[in-house]
Amino acid sequence: MNINNISRANFQNNFIEINLKHSSMKSIGAQSHSSMENVSAKSNNGDNLEISSTAVSKYEFSNRLKEAFKNGKEDGKFIENVANEYMKIKQEIKGENCSEITKENINMLDETLKDVIDYGVEEISNKFDAFFNYSSNMLSVYGMKTDEETFDKEEFKKNLDSLMNSVVDTIKSSPDNIKKEDLNEKINSILSSKENNGSLEKMGFEDIKKVDSILSKLPRLSFSDSIDGIKDIIKNYRKGADKLIDSSDLSDNIKENLKKSVRKNVRAYGKVSTYKHVMNNYKDELEKLMSLYASLSSQYDSLEKDIKKCMKENNLKMIKSLLKMQMNLQKEMNNLKIRIDKEGKEKDSLENNPDSIEGTEEFKKVSEAFNEE
């Protein structure tokens, strides 16, 4: 890459990355001895670039807390991971010499904790929405009828935001020497005390953690352009999803809601995948027929020229032979026109009414996979 093409913004981002990779919390503390001190560098064109030590510190706090969140996703311990990393950073900050800088950095850490909690709420809400509304979202993209029953993402997000933010003050006010187990116990005690009305949008935090862990491990519903491939993907997805759900200790109500969504999702996936498969077949067939028609048309025109030449030469025998060939070509072209017209109308009909895919033989074969129990 030509360094002359790097923008000022990109240079600043690259500089921050390099700085963070080669610095520790202690070096950040050292950089912060004065809130007026900045990290300086020169760009390729000689411009002075200044990045405040506050920005660098907040960037590292955010990265560490987000990484802690991500590392806890698979086992559902993301809030505990964030809390423990927060306490670790807080202890590192308090190891700095200047009380003014320490106070400033802890305030900044508290702000970053709130930002990361909000980031976690958004990420989990998006994941739940992508799963529970997969069917309606997928079908609507292709103009197909959707289920009336949908997952209320905003209601769920509001519930999750309330749950996760309910422990923020506990995390910030915990003593520096608190053990991990004790902090985790305090957090879980607060979260488990929250009421749960049994709906997906209002599920308790323990259920949210378990469901989030399941969703993180689900197989992918990737597209395939063969009927057998679509069926295999559906079977593997259902098998993997059912195994994860059955082996969890979720309530029967939540399990049934998960399985219901799995069934809706594979049906929507099968329907859309079959639609795309059939539409691609129409497109390929039309391209093939049009190419053949163009070839025959070219041959027909060539014969027309030969006939005119023979007419000038008064070669009646050749003219008769060429006319016969031309008539045969015309018949082939007429038959091709009929096939092209038929394929085009069928393609347009399916495109105008995507739900009609359910009446095709291809969909009936695919439906065998998601109708199996």
N, C-alpha and C positions, 0 to 999 in steps of 0.2 A: 504494500500500500504506500502511496506517495504521501509523505508527511505534510506536504504543502496543501493537501486536500482536506486535512483535518480541521474542522471548525473550532472556534474558540470554546464553544460549549463542550464539544467532544474532548478537547484537550484537557479541560477542567475535570471532566469525568474520569478520563484516563489517569490524570495526576492523582485524583483522590484514591482510585483503586490501587495504584502503585504505592501511595503513601500508607494506606491501611494495611497492605500486605506486609509491609516492612516496619510496622510500628506496633507497640503494645499499648495497654492502657496507661502505663507509666509515661511513655513518650507523649501521649495525648495530654496527660496531666501537666507535663513539663511545658508543652506548647501553650498551655492555658494560664501561665503565670500572670498574664495580663490579658484582659478581655480585648485589648486593642491590638495584641499581637496577631499577625496573620501568617499563613504559609505563602511564600512567594515563589514564583517561577517565571521563566520567560518562554513565550511561544516561539515558533519557528520564525515569525516575522519580526521578533524583537519586542512585541508588546508585553508589558508587565501584567501578569495574572495573579490576583490575590484571592486566596480561599481562607476564610476565617477559621480559626481553630475551633470555634463553636460549631460551625458546619461540619468540620471533619469529625469532631467528637460525636455529634448527633447522628452522623452517617454510620459510624461504627456501632453506636448503641442500637440503632435501628436494625442494622445487619445481624447483629448477634441475637437480638430478641426474635427477629423473624426466622432466623435459622433454628432457634430453639423451638419455635412454634412448628416449623416444618418437620423437624426431627421427631416431634411427638404425635404426628398425624396418624401414623400407622397403628400405634397402640392406644390412641385416644387420650394421651397424656399431654396434650399441647398446652393447656393452661398451667399445669404443674411445671412443665419445662420452661415456660416463659417466666413464671414466678421465681424459679430457682436461678435462672440466668440473671434476672433482675437483681436478686440478692447478691449474686457473685460480683456483678458490675458495681453495685453499690459499695461493697466492701473494698473493691479496688480503688474506687474514687476516694473513699475515706482514708486511704493510705497516702493520699497526697498531703503536702505540707501546708498549703495555704488554705485557711478555713473559708475565705471568701470564694476561692475557686471551687472548693469542695461543695459549698452550698449551691453555687451556680450550676455545677455539673449534675448534682442530685436533682435539682429542679428540672434540668433538661432531660434527665433520665426518666423522671416522672411523666413529663410530656410525651416522651417517646413510648413509654409503656402504654399510655392511652392510645396513641396512634397505632401501635402494633395490635392492641386488642381490637380496635376498629377494623384493622386490616384482616385479622382473623375472622371476625364476624362476617365481613364481606365475602371472604374466600369460602367459608363453610356454607353460607347462604347460597352462593352461586352453585356450589357443588350439589346441594340438596335440590335446588331448582332444576339443575341440568338432569338429575335423575328422576325426580317425581313428576316433572313436566316434560320429560323427554318425548313422550308420545304426542302430546298436544303441540309442542314446538315443532317436532319433526313433520307431522302431518300438515300443519298450517303452512310450512315453507313450500310444500308441493301442492297447495291448494286443495287439500283433502279435508273431509269433515273430521272435526276433533271432538274429544270427549268433553262434556259439559263440566265434569268434575275435575278441578285442577288444584294444584298445591299453591297456597297463598304465600309467595316468597316474602313479601313485605311484612306479613304478620309473623312469620317464622323469624325473620331478621330482627324484628322488634323484640321478640321473646328472647332470642339468643343474645342480643345486645344487652338486655336487662340482666340476664344471667351472668354473662362474663364481666360486665362492669360492676356487678355486685361484690366482686372479690378484689377489685382494684385497690380500694382503701385498705383492705386487710393486708394485701401484699406490701403496700407502701409503708404501713405503720408497724410491720413486724420487726422485732428486735434483730439486730445484725447477727447475733449468734444463734438464731433459731435453726434447728436441725431441719433438713429437707423433709423428713418424714412428718415432723410436727407441722411444718408449713403446708404440706400437701393435705394433711388431715384437716387443718383449719379451712382450707379452700373447699375441700370436698364436703365438709360439714355444712358450710354455707350454701353450697350449690344443691345439695340433696334436700335441704329444708324447703326449697322453693316448690310451690304447688304445681301440679301437672294435671290438666283436665282430660288427658287421654288422646287429644287430637295430635296430628302430625305437627301442626304449626306450634302447638303449645307443649310439646314433649319435654320431659325433664332433661337436665344436663347429662346425666349418666346415659340415658338413651341416645342423646345427640352424639356423645362420644363414641358409643358403640356403633351407631348407624354410620357415622363419619368414617370409622375404621373399616367397616364393610364396604362402603362406597369406594374407598381408596384401593381396595383389593379386587374389585370387580373386573372381569375380563372386558375387553373393548368390543364394541359393536362396530367393527370396521366394515366398509362396504366391499362387496364382491360382485363381479359381473357374471357369475355362473349360478344357476339354480342350486346345484349341489353345494357350492361354496357358501351360499346364503343359508342353506339348511344347516350346514356344519357349524357356522358361526352362532346361529340361534341355539342349537343343541348345547354347544360348549358354554355359552353365556348362561343359559338356564341351569345347567348342571353346576357351574361354578357359583352362581348366585344362590341357588338353593342350599348348597353345602355351607356357604358362609352364614346364611340366615339361620339354618337349622342348628348349627353348632354354637350360635350365640345364646346368651342368657337374657335376650330381650323379652319383653312381655308378649303374650300371644297376639295382642292387638297390633302391636308394632310389627311383629313378624308377618302377620297377614297383610298389613298395608304394604310392606316391602315386597312380598310375593305378588300382590295384586299389581304393583307398579312394574315388576319384572315382566309379568304376563302382558301388560299393556305395551311395554316398551318393545318386547320382541315382536309383537304383532305389528306395531307401527314400523319397526325396522324392516320386517319382512315385506310389508306392503310397499313401502317406499323403495326398497332395494329391488323388488320385482318390477315395479313401475319403471325404475331407471334401466333395468336389464331389458325390458321389452321395448322401451323407447330407443335404446341404443341399437337393438336389433332392427327396428324399423329404419333408423337412420342409416345403418350399414347396408341394409337391403336396398334402400332407395338409392344410395350412392352407387352400389353395384349395378343396379338396373339402369340408372341414368348414364353410367359409364358405357355400358353395353349398347344402349340406345345411341349414344354419340358415335360409337364405333360403327354401328350399322348404318347410321345416317351418312357417315363419311364414305363408307363403301358405296352407298346408293348414289351419292353425288359423283363419285369417281366413275361409276357405270354410266351415269347420265352424260358425262363428258365423252366417254368411249362411244356411246351410241351416236352422239352428234358427229363425231369424227368418222364413224362408219357410214353415216348417212351421206356425208360429203363424198365418200369413196364409193357409195352405192353398193356397199357390201351387205346385202339383205340377209344372207345366212348368219352372219355375225350379229347383225342387229337383232334378229329373232332370238338368238341364244342369249344375248345381253339383256333383252327385254324380259326373258323368262327368269333370269337371275335377279333382275330388278324387282319383278313381281314377288318372288320368294322373299326377298329382303323386306319388301313392303309389308308382307304378311307378318313376318317376325317383328317388325317395328310396330305394327298395329297391336299385336299381342302384348308387346312390351308396354305400350301406352296403357293398355287395360290394366296390366299388373301394377304399373307405376301409379295409376289413378287409384286403384284399390288400396295399395299400401299407404299412399298419401292420405286418403280419407280415413283409414283405420288409425293412422298415427294422429291425425288432427282430432279425431273423435276421442281418443284416449287423452290427448293433451287438454282438450276442452272439458273432459269429465274424468279426472284422475282416479276418482273412486271406482270407476268401472273396471279397474285393474283386478278387482276381486272376482270378476266373472271369467277371468282367463285361466287356461290350463296351467300356466306357469305359477299363478298364485295358489291354485289348488294344491300343487306339488309342494310349494313352500309352506303352506299352512299345515302340512303334515307334521312339520317340526315343532311349531308352537302350539299345536293341539294335543301333542303327546303329554301325558301326565306321568 
